Amino acid sequence: MFKDKNKPAMPSSASGETIIAQGVRVEGDFHSQGDVIIDGEVAGSVETQSALTVGETAKIHADVKAKSAVVAGEVVGNIFAQEMLELLSTSHVKGDVVTSRISVAAGARINGRVSMDDGVPVSRGKKVSDDESEAT
Amino acid sequence: MYCYLYDEFIQENKRFERELLRIENRLTDLGVTGKVSRLALFRDAQEMIRDEIERGVSTIVVVGNDETVRKVIDVVTDNEVVLGIIPIGPQNELARMMGIPEGVAACDVLSARRIEKIDVGIVNGRRFVTGLTMPNFHAEITCEDKFRVTSVARQAELEIRNLADVTDPKDGRFEAVIRSAIKKGWGIFGRTQLKESVLPLKSMAIRSEKPISLFVDGEEMKSTRFDIGIEPLVLNIITGKSRVF
């Protein structure tokens, strides 16, 4: 139906990564072993044992669990990033965050509790440490 | 023991006569000759192959294209015999992905007998090797009974890939690819962009209130529900060095 001459005939995902692009809505318990890229809408729960990338256009109404996560879009729900969470300037998180390491860009919005490592809340609207910051 | 299955279109078309002769000579040179079965109108390919397997044939060589393979895929898989392909004519995507050159050059690949086990997809009880397409996708997909996927774009198409240039046909999964047309900008300045979602899955179900068309390896199926799954490593197929996986 769609023809795009510049597009390769069979694109991406050789590594088994999951891509939820703009224009697609996912509802339910979405679990994956490989990397996950979300640019569309997700409602329910998201879990991956690898890296999660939430694009600028993404709207996630779900609890999110990943090994590491980079967020540029909207997440309404709790985020658990085992190793690292990176919140980019366009990100908007409404929910609690639990992670070992965090990076928050200026302009990022978090409305929720941030807990580091042992799950104990260490900040709420305050700077976490030298390399950990929060913009609300 | 080999059995060569000549498709009907090859026998009818005079332009393949010389190529067939060259193939037969090369097979004799390589010592891989066998019985020749010819497909014809009102002759059931599955039945013919079943009879040959009962007589001791262990390798079925399709001389034709993807459509010829589709005619024998069930019987070959069920009986665990080896499938070989000598591609002739158009629509030989499967042979290309298996690294089998067209025409007489395929005889050498056949003789080398590099056998790979690959996954076979199944839709409503019917097997497919390469994939499925749904050009107008406006249905709901339930993936592995865990989550639902819908397209919110005005136009979208669905493709299920078992064997493609970037997929691994031995991983026990297929890929569901949804291409959604997203309009950026307003009015005449707006441009439509294709956004592609890719989901590696083991099973999925497509449901629709109205009957929808699904093209299975190029052939149309119509229904309100499609149950799609994968049978891991059930097809033994002879491949060439330049196969895509």
Interface residues (C-beta under 8 A of the other chain):
Chain A: M1 F2 D4 K7 A9 M10 P11 S12 S13 A14 G16 E17 T18 I19 I20 A21 Q22 G23 V24 R25 V26 E27 G28 D29 F30 H31 G34 D39 G40 E41 G44
Chain B: P135 N136 K146 F147 R148 V149 T150 S151 V152 A153 Q155 A156 E157 R161 A164 D165 V166 T167 D168 D171 R173 E175 I178 R179 S180 A181 I182 L194 K195 E196 S197 V198 L199 P200
